[in-house]
């Protein structure tokens, strides 16, 4: 009887742990012109289906452009609004500092919601090593 209770307790603990587990995902942006609009839509859809997902969007090279102040999509809509909505849902946006140096950009040219990472590709690799799924829109 004691073994059955212990087994049942272990199963319940395992089920509870699974309920708290979150999917980790990294979205990789390296070309805002072709990836930003669909990537932001993909992230929104991802969270609509899996609201507990832990999502980090990493941008480098030309992928950082949609995180700059006053950046707009092809329809003239500011990217900042979509980014703000996603940040409110727990998404992190990170900009590569090597890109800033190579392109002569400054941190104050980016929207408030953008964070920074020393290297975009190193950050993507680290997130994958930590178990994040990789998605490139």
Backbone as CSV, one residue per row, in Angstrom:
resi,resn,N_x,N_y,N_z,CA_x,CA_y,CA_z,C_x,C_y,C_z
1,UNK,0.816,-1.189,0.000,0.000,0.000,0.000,0.862,1.257,0.000
2,UNK,1.934,1.243,0.790,2.840,2.384,0.853,3.503,2.618,-0.501
3,UNK,3.885,1.558,-1.176,4.523,1.685,-2.498,3.550,2.319,-3.481
4,UNK,2.288,1.920,-3.418,1.283,2.500,-4.322,1.126,3.999,-4.058
5,UNK,1.103,4.395,-2.804,0.981,5.816,-2.461,2.202,6.604,-2.939
6,UNK,3.369,6.040,-2.738,4.590,6.713,-3.206,4.592,6.843,-4.725
7,UNK,4.172,5.790,-5.395,4.117,5.823,-6.858,3.117,6.879,-7.331
8,UNK,1.955,6.942,-6.698,0.940,7.938,-7.048,1.459,9.345,-6.779
9,UNK,2.131,9.540,-5.669,2.694,10.855,-5.342,3.745,11.259,-6.371
10,UNK,4.571,10.315,-6.781,5.596,10.603,-7.786,4.961,10.984,-9.121
11,UNK,3.915,10.283,-9.517,3.219,10.613,-10.764,2.590,12.002,-10.703
12,UNK,1.997,12.335,-9.584,1.398,13.661,-9.422,2.464,14.752,-9.467
13,UNK,3.596,14.509,-8.833,4.684,15.486,-8.854,5.212,15.675,-10.271
14,UNK,5.359,14.595,-11.003,5.828,14.673,-12.379,4.835,15.435,-13.251
15,UNK,3.565,15.187,-13.066,2.537,15.904,-13.831,2.550,17.390,-13.492
16,UNK,2.724,17.718,-12.227,2.776,19.127,-11.819,3.991,19.813,-12.425
17,UNK,5.127,19.126,-12.445,6.329,19.691,-13.052,6.102,19.967,-14.529
18,UNK,5.455,19.058,-15.229,5.164,19.247,-16.651,4.253,20.430,-16.897
19,UNK,3.351,20.683,-15.985,2.441,21.815,-16.132,3.180,23.139,-16.007
20,UNK,4.266,23.161,-15.263,5.032,24.388,-15.075,6.140,24.556,-16.107
21,UNK,6.450,23.518,-16.828,7.516,23.609,-17.827,7.089,24.546,-18.948
22,UNK,8.028,25.333,-19.441,7.752,26.267,-20.521,8.596,25.897,-21.728
23,UNK,7.982,26.041,-22.906,8.774,25.904,-24.116,9.663,27.129,-24.235
24,UNK,10.916,26.917,-24.616,11.848,28.011,-24.861,12.072,28.090,-26.361
25,UNK,12.012,29.298,-26.890,12.143,29.486,-28.329,12.983,30.730,-28.599
26,UNK,13.849,30.633,-29.609,14.577,31.809,-30.074,14.183,32.062,-31.523
27,UNK,13.714,33.271,-31.782,13.437,33.730,-33.144,14.643,34.548,-33.585
28,UNK,15.190,34.209,-34.747,16.434,34.801,-35.242,16.144,35.712,-36.436
29,UNK,16.436,36.999,-36.282,16.215,37.995,-37.336,17.557,38.518,-37.838
30,UNK,17.817,38.383,-39.141,19.022,39.000,-39.708,18.708,39.849,-40.946
31,UNK,17.408,39.987,-41.266,16.987,40.838,-42.381,15.573,41.342,-42.106
32,UNK,15.488,42.539,-41.546,14.190,43.088,-41.151,13.235,43.228,-42.333
33,UNK,13.753,43.584,-43.494,12.890,43.816,-44.654,12.078,42.580,-45.024
34,UNK,12.664,41.407,-44.891,11.967,40.183,-45.284,11.441,39.375,-44.097
35,UNK,11.902,39.671,-42.884,11.547,38.828,-41.747,10.702,39.496,-40.665
36,UNK,10.784,40.804,-40.519,10.181,41.453,-39.348,8.670,41.276,-39.285
37,UNK,7.979,41.613,-40.343,6.515,41.562,-40.316,6.018,40.143,-40.058
38,UNK,6.535,39.178,-40.828,6.062,37.803,-40.622,6.574,37.231,-39.304
39,UNK,7.777,37.637,-38.875,8.307,37.151,-37.607,7.489,37.614,-36.417
40,UNK,7.107,38.886,-36.418,6.282,39.405,-35.330,4.912,38.725,-35.324
41,UNK,4.364,38.496,-36.504,3.079,37.787,-36.610,3.235,36.343,-36.118
42,UNK,4.347,35.687,-36.484,4.595,34.321,-36.018,4.685,34.263,-34.498
43,UNK,5.377,35.223,-33.908,5.508,35.244,-32.449,4.145,35.434,-31.795
44,UNK,3.322,36.350,-32.323,1.972,36.565,-31.793,1.166,35.273,-31.873
45,UNK,1.188,34.629,-33.044,0.455,33.376,-33.219,0.976,32.295,-32.278
46,UNK,2.285,32.241,-32.115,2.919,31.277,-31.218,2.344,31.446,-29.808
47,UNK,2.309,32.684,-29.332,1.812,32.949,-27.981,0.307,32.752,-27.860
48,UNK,-0.421,32.971,-28.947,-1.863,32.728,-28.907,-2.161,31.256,-28.644
49,UNK,-1.327,30.377,-29.180,-1.523,28.936,-29.007,-0.811,28.415,-27.760
50,UNK,0.353,28.983,-27.463,1.157,28.541,-26.320,1.557,29.755,-25.481
51,UNK,0.614,30.295,-24.691,0.881,31.531,-23.952,2.010,31.423,-22.932
52,UNK,2.386,30.221,-22.562,3.455,30.046,-21.591,4.846,29.973,-22.196
53,UNK,4.942,30.026,-23.511,6.255,29.920,-24.154,7.147,31.079,-23.740
54,UNK,8.414,30.770,-23.540,9.412,31.785,-23.208,10.157,32.099,-24.507
55,UNK,9.878,33.280,-25.077,10.396,33.623,-26.402,11.398,34.765,-26.314
56,UNK,12.531,34.574,-26.982,13.532,35.617,-27.139,13.730,35.832,-28.632
57,UNK,13.651,37.080,-29.062,13.905,37.443,-30.460,15.271,38.106,-30.505
58,UNK,16.178,37.514,-31.272,17.537,38.041,-31.380,17.734,38.594,-32.784
59,UNK,18.209,39.853,-32.842,18.403,40.521,-34.128,19.859,40.945,-34.287
60,UNK,20.384,40.729,-35.502,21.722,41.214,-35.832,21.727,41.595,-37.305
61,UNK,22.827,42.176,-37.755,22.969,42.632,-39.140,21.780,43.527,-39.500
62,UNK,21.192,43.331,-40.666,20.056,44.158,-41.087,18.763,43.787,-40.360
63,UNK,18.817,42.761,-39.550,17.652,42.358,-38.772,17.321,43.309,-37.643
64,UNK,18.246,44.189,-37.276,17.986,45.111,-36.171,17.096,46.280,-36.574
65,UNK,16.924,46.499,-37.865,16.266,47.717,-38.348,14.845,47.901,-37.823
66,UNK,14.097,46.820,-37.624,12.715,46.977,-37.161,12.632,47.386,-35.692
67,UNK,13.725,47.306,-34.976,13.750,47.711,-33.570,14.250,49.138,-33.379
68,UNK,14.488,49.825,-34.473,14.939,51.214,-34.403,13.726,52.133,-34.244
69,UNK,13.936,53.263,-33.604,12.866,54.248,-33.421,12.321,54.657,-34.779
70,UNK,11.019,54.804,-34.857,10.305,55.252,-36.058,10.329,54.256,-37.215
71,UNK,10.774,53.026,-36.994,10.757,52.017,-38.067,9.314,51.619,-38.355
72,UNK,9.001,51.493,-39.640,7.637,51.151,-40.060,7.671,49.974,-41.035
73,UNK,6.569,49.218,-41.041,6.455,48.122,-41.992,6.055,48.670,-43.364
74,UNK,5.907,47.809,-44.341,5.612,48.246,-45.709,4.247,48.925,-45.843
75,UNK,3.391,48.756,-44.839,2.086,49.405,-44.832,2.098,50.727,-44.066
76,UNK,3.261,51.112,-43.575,3.383,52.370,-42.842,3.054,52.273,-41.362
77,UNK,2.876,51.060,-40.862,2.579,50.863,-39.441,3.875,50.745,-38.653
78,UNK,3.951,51.428,-37.510,5.177,51.335,-36.710,5.345,49.943,-36.107
79,UNK,6.542,49.403,-36.231,6.849,48.110,-35.613,6.766,48.200,-34.091
80,UNK,7.041,49.373,-33.559,7.118,49.540,-32.120,5.851,49.071,-31.403
81,UNK,4.688,49.319,-31.992,3.422,48.922,-31.368,3.363,47.399,-31.213
82,UNK,3.678,46.676,-32.284,3.662,45.206,-32.227,4.693,44.691,-31.219
83,UNK,5.866,45.308,-31.200,6.905,44.896,-30.251,6.435,45.139,-28.823
84,UNK,5.841,46.289,-28.565,5.342,46.588,-27.217,4.306,45.560,-26.766
85,UNK,3.411,45.190,-27.676,2.384,44.194,-27.332,3.022,42.852,-26.991
86,UNK,4.054,42.482,-27.727,4.720,41.204,-27.468,5.544,41.253,-26.181
87,UNK,6.187,42.369,-25.923,6.938,42.524,-24.670,5.981,42.402,-23.482
88,UNK,4.790,42.964,-23.613,3.787,42.855,-22.546,3.383,41.401,-22.305
89,UNK,3.593,40.561,-23.305,3.280,39.134,-23.183,4.504,38.306,-22.799
90,UNK,5.614,38.977,-22.496,6.801,38.290,-21.985,7.926,38.065,-22.973
91,UNK,7.782,38.515,-24.214,8.832,38.316,-25.216,9.981,39.283,-24.946
92,UNK,11.206,38.802,-25.129,12.399,39.643,-25.007,12.959,39.873,-26.404
93,UNK,13.353,41.107,-26.682,13.980,41.473,-27.950,15.406,41.920,-27.651
94,UNK,16.375,41.316,-28.355,17.779,41.623,-28.111,18.478,41.997,-29.416
95,UNK,19.275,43.061,-29.351,20.009,43.593,-30.496,21.495,43.318,-30.302
96,UNK,22.142,42.907,-31.362,23.570,42.579,-31.355,24.425,43.852,-31.284
97,UNK,25.292,43.923,-30.295,26.172,45.082,-30.145,27.292,45.105,-31.190
98,UNK,27.670,43.954,-31.724,28.656,43.938,-32.812,28.063,44.642,-34.033
99,UNK,26.778,44.408,-34.288,26.095,45.087,-35.390,26.119,46.597,-35.182
100,UNK,25.876,47.038,-33.943,25.913,48.479,-33.663,27.267,49.056,-34.060
101,UNK,28.314,48.389,-33.636,29.673,48.860,-33.936,29.919,48.866,-35.445
102,UNK,29.601,47.756,-36.106,29.872,47.636,-37.542,29.066,48.612,-38.389
103,UNK,27.872,48.951,-37.931,27.010,49.843,-38.708,27.019,51.281,-38.203
104,UNK,27.794,51.547,-37.161,27.871,52.902,-36.626,26.575,53.361,-35.975
105,UNK,25.864,52.434,-35.340,24.593,52.748,-34.680,24.813,52.936,-33.180
106,UNK,23.903,53.652,-32.560,23.948,53.899,-31.118,22.713,53.300,-30.457
107,UNK,22.851,52.905,-29.210,21.733,52.302,-28.482,20.524,53.223,-28.400
108,UNK,20.755,54.526,-28.333,19.628,55.447,-28.208,18.815,55.588,-29.500
109,UNK,19.242,54.927,-30.574,18.480,54.922,-31.823,17.405,53.837,-31.827
110,UNK,17.377,53.032,-30.775,16.467,51.896,-30.710,15.320,52.159,-29.747
111,UNK,14.212,51.472,-29.985,13.056,51.627,-29.115,13.390,51.142,-27.708
112,UNK,12.639,51.642,-26.765,12.879,51.346,-25.355,12.818,49.849,-25.041
113,UNK,11.999,49.121,-25.768,11.795,47.692,-25.490,12.970,46.820,-25.922
114,UNK,13.868,47.362,-26.717,15.011,46.576,-27.208,16.081,46.466,-26.129
115,UNK,16.499,45.223,-25.894,17.647,44.984,-25.039,18.856,44.765,-25.935
116,UNK,19.994,44.542,-25.349,21.217,44.392,-26.129,22.002,43.182,-25.644
117,UNK,22.712,42.574,-26.579,23.552,41.415,-26.289,24.881,41.627,-26.995
118,UNK,25.988,41.201,-26.403,27.289,41.445,-27.029,27.402,40.896,-28.455
119,UNK,26.828,39.719,-28.695,26.874,39.109,-30.029,25.568,38.376,-30.293
120,UNK,24.908,38.714,-31.385,23.647,38.067,-31.724,23.802,36.584,-31.989
121,UNK,24.814,36.208,-32.782,24.957,34.791,-33.118,25.388,33.975,-31.906
122,UNK,26.196,34.551,-31.041,26.572,33.838,-29.814,25.345,33.655,-28.929
123,UNK,24.498,34.678,-28.864,23.279,34.591,-28.049,22.338,33.512,-28.579
124,UNK,22.175,33.455,-29.909,21.330,32.415,-30.505,21.871,31.036,-30.145
125,UNK,23.178,30.861,-30.289,23.798,29.568,-29.974,23.620,29.209,-28.498
126,UNK,23.795,30.184,-27.619,23.644,29.927,-26.190,22.210,29.525,-25.850
127,UNK,21.245,30.233,-26.420,19.846,29.880,-26.161,19.529,28.474,-26.660
128,UNK,20.073,28.117,-27.816,19.856,26.751,-28.318,20.505,25.730,-27.394
129,UNK,21.704,26.018,-26.921,22.391,25.115,-26.004,21.587,24.931,-24.715
130,UNK,20.827,25.985,-24.338,19.994,25.915,-23.137,18.640,25.274,-23.415
131,UNK,18.452,24.758,-24.630,17.239,24.020,-24.943,16.196,24.780,-25.733
132,UNK,16.500,25.982,-26.185,15.521,26.752,-26.966,15.415,26.194,-28.390
133,UNK,14.183,26.112,-28.863,13.959,25.767,-30.266,14.345,26.968,-31.118
134,UNK,14.850,26.716,-32.317,15.310,27.772,-33.221,14.302,27.982,-34.325
135,UNK,13.862,29.243,-34.489,12.954,29.587,-35.574,13.495,30.823,-36.285
136,UNK,13.589,30.728,-37.607,14.018,31.864,-38.416,12.876,32.189,-39.372
137,UNK,12.198,33.319,-39.138,11.049,33.656,-39.974,11.440,33.938,-41.425
